[in-house]
Structures are given as C-alpha cells and as structure tokens.
Amino acid sequence: MTLASSVGTWLIAEYRPVALFSLKSSLATSTGAKTLLVPTPFAVRTALLDVAIRCHGLAAGEATFDRLKELNIALRPPERVVVTNLFAKVQKPRRADKGGGDEGAGLSAMQKTIAFREYAHLEGTLGLAFEGDEAHLAELDGLLRQVNYFGKRGSFFQLCKPPYPQKVLPDGYFLLDGAYLAGGQIKGEGPASFPLGLIQIMDDWGPGLTFEKVNVYTKARITLGKDRVQKTVTLPYRLVRSSKSYSFYKRIDT
C-alpha cells in the first residue's frame, strides 16, 4: 500500500528495533496503558527535535522546529508485531481523602496499585520517509543518524544504513496523515480509499504548536485539537492470533 504526495524529494531512513517498543495511545489512561504498534508523527518529529537541541544547541533547535513541522512523514511498518498484555505493580501519588481530616497523616506519599501495560516486539525493519526540499533534507540526514529511540524512553532503534534520497516514495510506504478534529470541525484529508488494516489514532504536531509550547521548561501548555492533533491512520496489519496474554499482527503486503 503506497500513498504518495505530489511534490518534493523523499529521504528514506531504515531502523531496526533492538528493544521492546512502547508508546501509550493518547486515548489510554495511566492505569490502562495500551500501546501503539509504531511511532506516531508526534514522536518522530519530537525525537528529531531532541537530537537537534542536544547536538547543536537550543537556538538551532528552535530553527529546526519550523522545518520539522513542514515535513510530510511516511512509514513502512515492520513485518510482524507481537504485543504482550500484562498487569504490573506500580506506585502512584496518594490522593487526599475526600472525607477531610489530617490528609495522609503517617502515610507514604505513594500508594501501590496495579496497572495494565503492553509492550510490542517488532520483527523486521521500520522504514521512515520524509518529504521536503533538498536543503532541509540534507540537515535532516544528520539528525536521523543520531536518533536512537522513538516513543517511550528505552524503546531503542538502530539505524541500519545511511539515509538515502528517492524521487518517488517506495512501495510499501504510506503517509502518516489523515483527518482530525479541531475546533469542532473536521480538518485534513481523509483517505481516497479504505484499505484493509488496523485503525489507530496517532498524534501529530498541530498547526498551533510553537517551539515555546513544545519546550518543557516553559509554562506554555499544549492544547489538544490545536497544538496536538489526533489523526486517524490505517496501519496495514491483520490480527493473526491472540490470547489473554498476547496479540500477533502481520503486515498486509499488496
């Protein structure tokens, strides 16, 4: 399945996962953290921005932010994904008693509880493609070589070979784009057809997002639907088998 855009040059980067992948869906709760199967556009852009700041400084990161925001991103998912489903013991901040009195007297600030967690084992290569002008892609080439994880910290990936340009989006790649809700209105473009696959809600940088808002050291807040948008994307996966402890997905190749 390939959905190509009309203009620009593509820069292709291929990564191999070297650890379990985990990236909580934005629709999940803290105690019911279901994972997505692949990195979101939000996670990919933020990983590249993080590299730009660490390698070139804050001022360079601010300039890179605007260029990253303009990129079209396409993805080719790994061939197979196995998601493990488990319950884990976690600690969370203790909530004050609604009954009043001496709140938390003699108690620890944290309390033990259980939470649902998912971790995905990705088998195969994760392909990422970026569309833009040649000058911006030349800068992006250096950033892609420094990325070592996407999503939750510890979801490590290793670059398989140097990024390479392509005039046309290769087969098997599809745009990480779709319609989203903003201000009570549907924006963006929906799919021209309805391919087989697994529908997932994937976050992306919204039109209102600024560098000040993405900077964790400022008090500016990110607003859902304006700064962070949720796009409906169909991943080319089919469920092969599942049980109470795992789900096995295989890529649909056409």
VEXLUMDREN-949003 format. One record per residue: residue in three letters; z, y, x of N, C-alpha, C in turn. Coordinates in steps of 0.02 Angstrom, whole numbers, padded with zeros to 5 digits, always signed. Layout:
BEGIN
AlaZYXZYXZYX...
//
This chain:
BEGIN
Met+00000-00059+00042+00000+00000+00000+00000+00062+00044Thr-00048+00106+00036-00054+00166+00077-00067+00225+00032Leu-00026+00275+00037-00037+00337+00001-00044+00392+00053Ala-00103+00414+00068-00115+00462+00121-00120+00532+00093Ser-00103+00582+00133-00112+00651+00113-00179+00676+00139Ser-00198+00737+00121-00266+00759+00131-00280+00792+00198Val-00230+00822+00229-00243+00860+00290-00192+00841+00343Gly-00208+00863+00407-00160+00856+00460-00170+00793+00501Thr-00134+00792+00557-00134+00734+00603-00068+00698+00596Trp-00069+00633+00604-00008+00593+00598+00017+00571+00666Leu+00083+00573+00675+00116+00547+00735+00157+00486+00713Ile+00143+00429+00744+00174+00365+00724+00228+00346+00773Ala+00286+00327+00748+00341+00302+00789+00366+00237+00758Glu+00374+00186+00800+00396+00120+00777+00463+00103+00808Tyr+00510+00085+00765+00578+00070+00786+00597-00001+00766Arg+00638-00032+00807+00664-00098+00791+00740-00092+00781Pro+00765-00116+00724+00837-00112+00712+00875-00159+00759Val+00929-00135+00788+00969-00176+00834+01041-00184+00809Ala+01053-00163+00748+01119-00171+00716+01109-00173+00641Leu+01161-00190+00605+01156-00188+00532+01147-00117+00508Phe+01106-00109+00456+01091-00042+00430+01133-00030+00367Ser+01159+00031+00362+01197+00050+00303+01186+00124+00289Leu+01166+00140+00229+01159+00210+00207+01173+00211+00132Lys+01229+00239+00115+01252+00238+00045+01204+00279+00001Ser+01187+00251-00055+01148+00288-00104+01188+00348-00129Ser+01153+00403-00142+01188+00463-00166+01216+00453-00236Leu+01194+00400-00271+01220+00385-00338+01282+00341-00335Ala+01299+00315-00275+01356+00270-00268+01421+00309-00262Thr+01476+00275-00275+01542+00305-00267+01573+00282-00201Ser+01630+00311-00184+01662+00293-00120+01688+00221-00121Thr+01705+00196-00179+01730+00127-00183+01676+00077-00202Gly+01618+00101-00222+01562+00057-00239+01501+00078-00201Ala+01503+00070-00135+01452+00098-00091+01393+00050-00081Lys+01347+00049-00128+01285+00010-00120+01241+00045-00069Thr+01207+00005-00027+01166+00034+00025+01093+00037+00004Leu+01056+00086+00031+00984+00087+00026+00955+00037+00076Leu+00892+00021+00069+00861-00028+00114+00829+00003+00175Val+00811+00066+00172+00779+00101+00228+00806+00172+00231Pro+00797+00207+00287+00820+00276+00292+00784+00322+00242Thr+00819+00372+00217+00790+00421+00173+00757+00477+00213Pro+00713+00517+00182+00686+00576+00217+00741+00623+00241Phe+00795+00630+00201+00851+00673+00222+00881+00647+00287Ala+00891+00581+00291+00922+00551+00350+00876+00558+00411Val+00811+00549+00402+00764+00554+00457+00760+00625+00484Arg+00753+00674+00440+00749+00744+00462+00814+00765+00497Thr+00871+00744+00469+00935+00764+00497+00946+00732+00565Ala+00924+00669+00574+00929+00636+00640+00889+00674+00692Leu+00829+00696+00674+00787+00734+00721+00818+00802+00736Leu+00847+00835+00686+00880+00899+00697+00940+00890+00744Asp+00977+00837+00735+01035+00822+00778+01013+00815+00850Val+00958+00780+00862+00932+00771+00930+00911+00838+00959Ala+00878+00880+00919+00855+00945+00943+00913+00988+00965Ile+00969+00987+00927+01027+01028+00945+01061+01000+01007Arg+01070+00934+01011+01104+00904+01068+01064+00912+01133Cys+00998+00909+01128+00956+00911+01189+00936+00982+01209His+00928+01027+01160+00900+01093+01175+00944+01151+01154Gly+00999+01138+01121+01045+01192+01103+01038+01214+01031Leu+01087+01252+01008+01091+01273+00938+01033+01318+00918Ala+01014+01365+00961+00959+01411+00945+00894+01373+00936Ala+00881+01324+00979+00820+01284+00973+00823+01242+00910Gly+00882+01218+00893+00889+01179+00832+00872+01218+00770Glu+00891+01281+00768+00875+01323+00710+00800+01334+00703Ala+00765+01342+00760+00693+01349+00757+00659+01283+00737Thr+00687+01227+00761+00659+01162+00744+00669+01146+00671Phe+00723+01171+00642+00739+01157+00571+00680+01175+00526Asp+00652+01234+00535+00598+01257+00492+00536+01212+00499Arg+00523+01188+00559+00465+01146+00570+00476+01076+00540Leu+00537+01051+00547+00552+00985+00517+00547+00987+00441Lys+00564+01043+00412+00564+01049+00340+00493+01045+00312Glu+00443+01064+00352+00374+01065+00329+00339+00998+00337Leu+00368+00951+00374+00334+00888+00388+00329+00843+00327Asn+00272+00810+00320+00266+00754+00273+00286+00691+00311Ile+00325+00648+00278+00350+00588+00310+00326+00527+00271Ala+00299+00479+00307+00278+00415+00278+00316+00359+00313Leu+00320+00302+00281+00360+00247+00308+00326+00180+00295Arg+00334+00134+00343+00316+00064+00333+00379+00023+00343Pro+00405-00007+00290+00470-00041+00295+00464-00106+00334Pro+00520-00131+00360+00521-00197+00393+00499-00252+00345Glu+00478-00308+00373+00450-00362+00333+00502-00393+00286Arg+00563-00402+00311+00615-00435+00271+00681-00395+00275Val+00719-00399+00222+00785-00368+00219+00833-00415+00184Val+00890-00427+00215+00944-00466+00183+01005-00420+00178Val+01028-00410+00118+01086-00367+00105+01146-00410+00090Thr+01200-00401+00128+01262-00437+00116+01306-00396+00070Asn+01336-00429+00021+01381-00396-00027+01452-00420-00014Leu+01498-00374-00003+01566-00395+00013+01616-00343-00011Phe+01679-00366-00016+01735-00322-00029+01775-00316+00035Ala+01795-00255+00051+01833-00242+00112+01896-00202+00097Lys+01947-00213+00138+02008-00173+00132+01998-00106+00166Val+02012-00052+00130+02004+00016+00157+02067+00056+00141Gln+02072+00113+00172+02126+00159+00156+02096+00225+00133Lys+02127+00255+00084+02104+00319+00058+02163+00365+00049Pro+02152+00431+00047+02208+00478+00039+02246+00464-00026Arg+02312+00467-00022+02353+00454-00081+02350+00514-00128Arg+02337+00500-00192+02333+00553-00242+02402+00570-00269Ala+02411+00634-00283+02476+00656-00309+02487+00627-00379Asp+02550+00612-00394+02568+00583-00459+02559+00636-00513Lys+02528+00618-00567+02519+00666-00621+02584+00681-00657Gly+02634+00638-00646+02697+00648-00681+02741+00702-00651Gly+02720+00732-00594+02759+00784-00562+02813+00756-00518Gly+02864+00795-00503+02918+00773-00460+02900+00783-00387Asp+02938+00751-00344+02928+00756-00272+02868+00713-00253Glu+02808+00743-00248+02746+00706-00238+02744+00674-00169Gly+02736+00609-00169+02727+00573-00106+02789+00569-00063Ala+02847+00580-00092+02909+00580-00052+02920+00511-00022Gly+02926+00509+00043+02939+00447+00078+02881+00400+00080Leu+02822+00422+00061+02763+00379+00060+02714+00401+00113Ser+02672+00354+00135+02620+00370+00183+02567+00413+00149Ala+02532+00453+00188+02479+00495+00161+02418+00454+00140Met+02414+00392+00163+02358+00348+00145+02383+00289+00105Gln+02340+00262+00062+02357+00203+00024+02302+00151+00031Lys+02322+00088+00029+02275+00033+00038+02241+00017-00029Thr+02177+00001-00024+02139-00020-00083+02081-00063-00060Ile+02041-00087-00106+01981-00124-00088+01920-00086-00110Ala+01864-00097-00076+01802-00061-00092+01744-00109-00083Phe+01692-00098-00122+01631-00137-00117+01586-00106-00064Arg+01560-00148-00019+01517-00124+00035+01456-00168+00041Glu+01400-00139+00063+01339-00176+00076+01312-00158+00145Tyr+01287-00208+00181+01256-00198+00246+01190-00236+00247Ala+01138-00203+00272+01071-00232+00270+01049-00255+00339His+01027-00317+00343+00996-00343+00404+00920-00335+00396Leu+00891-00292+00438+00819-00279+00435+00784-00322+00487Glu+00735-00361+00465+00696-00403+00511+00625-00375+00516Gly+00607-00355+00576+00541-00327+00586+00545-00256+00612Thr+00490-00220+00609+00484-00153+00636+00484-00101+00581Leu+00522-00048+00591+00521+00009+00545+00472+00060+00572Gly+00420+00074+00534+00370+00123+00555+00380+00190+00520Leu+00380+00245+00558+00385+00312+00530+00324+00352+00551Ala+00296+00389+00505+00237+00431+00519+00251+00502+00495Phe+00231+00550+00537+00244+00620+00523+00178+00659+00525Glu+00166+00699+00474+00105+00737+00470+00119+00811+00483Gly+00080+00842+00527+00088+00912+00543+00034+00935+00591Asp+00039+00997+00615-00010+01020+00664+00008+00993+00733Glu-00040+00995+00779-00031+00962+00843+00025+00992+00885Ala+00035+01058+00880+00088+01090+00919+00156+01065+00898His+00168+01061+00833+00232+01037+00808+00243+00963+00822Leu+00189+00924+00818+00195+00853+00832+00209+00840+00906Ala+00184+00882+00950+00199+00875+01021+00274+00883+01034Glu+00305+00931+01000+00377+00940+01005+00414+00881+00974Leu+00388+00857+00918+00420+00802+00883+00419+00738+00925Asp+00367+00729+00965+00361+00670+01009+00423+00662+01052Gly+00446+00717+01082+00506+00714+01125+00569+00699+01086Leu+00574+00724+01025+00633+00711+00984+00637+00639+00962Leu+00580+00610+00944+00579+00540+00920+00602+00492+00974Arg+00590+00508+01037+00610+00465+01093+00686+00464+01103Gln+00721+00515+01075+00793+00520+01086+00834+00493+01027Val+00802+00480+00970+00838+00456+00912+00861+00384+00923Asn+00924+00370+00909+00949+00301+00917+00984+00273+00855Tyr+00989+00313+00802+01014+00285+00739+00989+00327+00680Phe+00983+00294+00623+00967+00327+00559+01020+00306+00509Gly+01038+00353+00465+01086+00336+00413+01157+00341+00439Lys+01199+00293+00419+01269+00293+00440+01274+00282+00515Arg+01319+00318+00547+01327+00312+00619+01344+00239+00637Gly+01306+00211+00683+01314+00141+00701+01256+00099+00677Ser+01212+00128+00635+01151+00093+00613+01097+00106+00666Phe+01102+00069+00722+01062+00085+00781+00991+00058+00775Phe+00944+00098+00800+00873+00079+00806+00850+00094+00877Gln+00801+00056+00900+00773+00065+00967+00698+00077+00961Leu+00673+00129+00993+00602+00144+00993+00564+00089+01030Cys+00512+00061+00997+00476+00004+01026+00427+00026+01080Lys+00393+00083+01070+00344+00108+01117+00336+00182+01105Pro+00306+00219+01152+00299+00291+01142+00262+00308+01078Pro+00282+00361+01043+00246+00381+00982+00173+00396+00998Tyr+00129+00382+00950+00058+00391+00962+00025+00425+00901Pro-00027+00466+00912-00059+00502+00857-00112+00460+00821Gln-00123+00477+00759-00176+00446+00719-00206+00499+00673Lys-00271+00498+00666-00304+00545+00621-00293+00526+00548Val-00287+00461+00535-00279+00436+00467-00215+00394+00464Leu-00179+00399+00409-00118+00360+00400-00135+00286+00400Pro-00104+00246+00444-00121+00174+00449-00104+00137+00385Asp-00135+00079+00377-00121+00036+00320-00047+00014+00321Gly-00019+00008+00262+00050-00014+00257+00100+00042+00252Tyr+00078+00104+00265+00123+00161+00261+00116+00195+00193Phe+00170+00224+00168+00168+00261+00105+00213+00323+00112Leu+00194+00376+00078+00231+00439+00082+00300+00432+00050Leu+00351+00458+00084+00418+00461+00056+00424+00525+00014Asp+00389+00525-00041+00386+00584-00083+00382+00561-00156Gly+00400+00605-00201+00399+00589-00271+00426+00646-00313Ala+00426+00636-00378+00452+00687-00423+00528+00692-00417Tyr+00554+00753-00430+00626+00763-00428+00645+00816-00479Leu+00709+00817-00497+00735+00862-00547+00768+00922-00512Ala+00747+00982-00531+00776+01043-00501+00780+01096-00556Gly+00840+01120-00569+00848+01172-00619+00828+01151-00689Gly+00837+01087-00704+00818+01063-00770+00744+01050-00779Gln+00704+01058-00725+00632+01048-00728+00612+00994-00678Ile+00561+00957-00696+00534+00906-00651+00483+00938-00604Lys+00494+00931-00539+00450+00960-00489+00424+00905-00443Gly+00375+00923-00403+00344+00873-00360+00293+00833-00399Glu+00260+00789-00365+00208+00748-00395+00230+00676-00402Gly+00218+00648-00460+00231+00578-00471+00175+00536-00442Pro+00184+00470-00440+00132+00427-00412+00069+00425-00456Ala+00011+00420-00422-00052+00415-00459-00057+00348-00494Ser-00024+00298-00468-00022+00231-00499+00050+00205-00494Phe+00061+00148-00523+00128+00119-00524+00126+00053-00486Pro+00135+00055-00420+00132-00006-00380+00193-00050-00392Leu+00185-00113-00375+00241-00160-00379+00291-00143-00324Gly+00354-00151-00339+00404-00138-00288+00472-00125-00318Leu+00516-00099-00276+00585-00086-00293+00596-00011-00296Ile+00615+00016-00353+00625+00088-00361+00693+00107-00333Gln+00693+00157-00289+00755+00183-00261+00754+00259-00262Ile+00814+00289-00270+00822+00361-00268+00838+00381-00196Met+00796+00422-00166+00803+00440-00096+00810+00516-00088Asp+00860+00537-00052+00873+00608-00041+00823+00638+00008Asp+00809+00703-00001+00766+00740+00046+00791+00812+00050Trp+00771+00847+00102+00786+00918+00107+00751+00954+00049Gly+00788+00995+00013+00760+01032-00042+00731+01099-00020Pro+00695+01133-00064+00664+01198-00047+00715+01252-00031Gly+00776+01246-00058+00826+01298-00046+00870+01286+00014Leu+00861+01231+00049+00904+01215+00106+00890+01261+00164Thr+00943+01287+00194+00938+01331+00253+00977+01299+00311Phe+00964+01326+00370+01000+01300+00429+01075+01313+00423Glu+01094+01368+00393+01165+01384+00384+01199+01331+00341Lys+01163+01307+00289+01192+01258+00244+01196+01189+00276Val+01149+01172+00318+01150+01106+00350+01198+01104+00409Asn+01219+01163+00433+01267+01168+00488+01337+01153+00462Val+01367+01099+00486+01432+01077+00461+01489+01124+00481Tyr+01476+01172+00527+01528+01217+00549+01528+01283+00510Thr+01489+01288+00458+01491+01347+00414+01520+01327+00346Lys+01537+01376+00306+01566+01363+00240+01512+01359+00186Ala+01449+01368+00204+01395+01363+00155+01390+01292+00128Arg+01382+01286+00064+01381+01221+00031+01310+01201+00012Ile+01296+01136+00013+01232+01109-00007+01235+01093-00082Thr+01187+01120-00119+01185+01112-00192+01134+01058-00210Leu+01157+01009-00250+01112+00957-00273+01060+00986-00320Gly+00997+00965-00310+00942+00990-00352+00907+01050-00324Lys+00938+01083-00275+00908+01142-00243+00902+01132-00168Asp+00959+01118-00136+00960+01108-00064+00950+01034-00046Arg+00973+00990-00088+00964+00918-00080+00934+00890-00144Val+00874+00862-00139+00840+00838-00198+00836+00761-00195Gln+00835+00731-00253+00832+00658-00259+00764+00637-00285Lys+00725+00605-00242+00657+00585-00259+00654+00511-00276Thr+00614+00496-00326+00605+00426-00346+00548+00396-00305Val+00565+00345-00265+00517+00313-00220+00515+00238-00235Thr+00455+00211-00236+00447+00138-00246+00436+00104-00179Leu+00484+00064-00158+00478+00027-00096+00441-00039-00108Pro+00394-00057-00065+00355-00119-00076+00394-00181-00058Tyr+00447-00195-00097+00488-00254-00086+00493-00293-00152Arg+00500-00359-00145+00515-00402-00202+00576-00443-00185Leu+00616-00456-00236+00676-00496-00227+00656-00570-00225Val+00671-00604-00169+00654-00674-00161+00708-00719-00189Arg+00770-00706-00170+00827-00744-00197+00890-00703-00187Ser+00942-00722-00223+01005-00686-00218+01062-00730-00242Ser+01122-00712-00223+01183-00745-00245+01237-00692-00249Lys+01299-00713-00259+01354-00665-00264+01368-00631-00197Ser+01343-00659-00142+01359-00632-00076+01301-00601-00039Tyr+01238-00610-00063+01182-00580-00028+01122-00572-00074Ser+01075-00531-00052+01010-00522-00086+00956-00521-00032Phe+00903-00559-00042+00850-00567+00007+00786-00535-00022Tyr+00759-00485+00014+00699-00450-00007+00643-00462+00044Lys+00582-00466+00020+00524-00474+00063+00473-00420+00047Arg+00441-00394+00098+00392-00341+00090+00330-00367+00053Ile+00303-00326+00008+00241-00343-00027+00183-00313+00013Asp+00142-00356+00043+00085-00333+00082+00022-00341+00040Thr-00018-00287+00038-00080-00288+00000-00140-00276+00044
//
